[in-house]
Amino acid sequence: MNKRLKIIIVDDNTRFREGLRFFIENHTNWIIIQEEASGMDFLQRDFSQLPDIIFIDLNMPIINGVDTIYKFFSKHASLPIKVIATTMYRDEFQLQKLIEVGFSGFVLKKDIYNNLTEAVEKVMQGGVYFHKYIKKAIY
């Protein structure tokens, strides 16, 4: 994919954000337009520059990634933004719930450097990318 995708990262783990930023800057032609440390910070941001993709942690304090994206799309339903969940916990969220809220993909943090490019390519082509283990989960 040659398009210079605009990315927002939402994750409360500073080290993970730094590692993901390093990977994106050194292995893709994407550009990170914003990083947020919480769902609340993300929801309060100015969306003057819209992303193509949001990478968001599912497990954050105060408001989790699912509720954050639900609230975001409640206000911005018509925006053509793709959302890929990132998490360390594969069994926490049900696939159907993620799709209903607006997620297009799910990548385990432990596999992110191996699977992220493939996930992005798939969702940008209109498909979905969900880790096989998420189907066993309960929300």
Secondary structure, 3 states (H helix, E strand, C coil): CCCCCEEEEECCCHHHHHHHHHHHHHHCCCEEEEEECCHHHHHCCCCCCCCCEEEEECCCCCCCHHHHHHHHHHHCCCCCCEEEEEECCCCCCCHHHHHHHCCCEEEEHHHHHHHHHHHHHHHHCCCCEECHHHHHCCC
